[in-house]
C-alpha cells in the first residue's frame, strides 16, 4: 500500500489509528496541531475552500476522521449550517481534491446517527436502510455520504463509509467516561432495572482494525459498513461490566424505568433518558460477510483498556 493521508489524527480515534502504522513516514497528516512525526503535515481546518494539495500528492488512500462533532452547549444560531460547513462542504472539498490528485480510495468515518437515534421496538439498523438522521450532526453526515457517493460515481474515487455507534476505549470522554468514573467510586447507581434495552458499542480498537482492513480490501470499494463489538449490552450489563473490570462491587439498585421517564420530562431531559433506557442496535452482518471480518477484541477488552486512563 502507498501513502495514506489521515485527517483528525489528534482526536480520540485518530490517535489510536496512528499507533497501528509501523512507519509514519508513509503517512501524511492533515489537522490543527503539529504532530511529533510523519511524512508530510499540513496545518489546516476542514472547510469548503482550503487547499490540501500539498498533502495529497502521491497519496493512495485518504482516511477522513476529522469532523465537527456533537456540541453539548450549542451556541450557533444555525447549528445545521455550522455542521454542514465542516462535515458536508469541507468533506466534499477534500474528497474532490483527492480525486483530482489521483487518490484511489476515500475512507469516510461517518456516524450511526445517519441511520437514526433509536431502535427501541424496532429492528436493528442495517447498512442499506434509508437514512433517517434526526439532529444537525447526523444530517450533515448523511448529506456528506450522499455527495461522496455521487462524487465517486463521477470521478472513479472509491468511497468507503463506516458508521460507528458509541466509540470507547482508553482516552474516551463524555458520558461513557463519566459513568465509568461513577462506577469506579463504588456508588449505588440506579440502573439495575434497565436490563431489557440493548445498545451496540464499538471499542476504538475494533474500529481501528476495520479502518485498516478498509484501506486495501477490494470488496470495501463503494460500500457502507456498520460496526460494533457484536456483543450488545443493556445499561445494567454495561454498569456490571464497568464494575467488573475495575474490581468494584456492582452496587447498582433497581429503580423502575418509569421514574426515569418522569424525571426526564420534568427536567426537559427526555433525550438523555431515551438514550439511557432505550435501544440502539446495529446489524453488522454486511460488514462481516463482505470483508470476512470479525471484531478481533471483546467488549471486556475494550472496557478494561478504557479504565487505564484513570490510573
Order of alpha helices (4+ residues) and beta strands (2+ residues): beta-alpha-beta-beta-alpha-beta-alpha-alpha-beta-alpha-beta-beta-alpha-beta-alpha-beta-alpha-alpha-alpha-alpha-alpha
